[in-house]
Every structure is written in structure tokens, then in C-alpha cells.
Amino acid sequence: MRTTPAAESPVALTRGLLVTGPARSRLALMAAADPWPEIRDEDRWVIELMEERLENTRRSPAELRARATELRAEAQRTDITGVRDAALAVAERYEQVATARTGAR
């Protein structure tokens, strides 16, 4: 994924980043549903790193969906709200990436 200043186009605005290149079409599909909670700007690097890793993963859509299922099961087993919410948010992103990759094929 490559980010760029607003003056360059064509771009898709995704989570406050302007995205160009091959990632643009996949990210544009996912931009409508943002499972990440609102977090402080100084903590956004964690989300950005997660997004980059998801974009560059070699996992197949089936593997991504299987991991999403595992994360949802983990969320059901915990009583800790933050852990549950995080697992569900990551599971949702895995599903979105899997859907985007399936549609791109």
C-alpha cells in the first residue's frame, strides 16, 4: 500500500489515508465498514501496521475466513470486554480482506 498527499490522484480516502496503486480498489471496497474503534492519533500506528500486514499477507481468502472464525470463537470465550471487542474487530477485517480478494479474482 502506498500513501500520497491529497494533491495526487486518483486516490481513495481510507481511514484518514490517501491510498493509490493496486491497493486502492481493494481498500475502497473495505472503507465503508470500519470496525476499528476511535483511538488517539498517537496510537493509530498500530491500526496502520495491522492494515499493512493484512494487505501484504499471503494467506488465501479461505485461510483468512478460518482465522476470523477462530477469533470470533475466542471473543465468545472471554469476559474481558476489550479483548472481545479487539478480537471481533480483527475478525471483521479478516473477513473484509477475504471478500475483497475473492472479488478481485
Helices and strands as residue ranges (DSSP letters): E 2-3, E 12-14, E 17-20, H 23-30, G 41-43, H 44-56, H 61-77, H 81-104
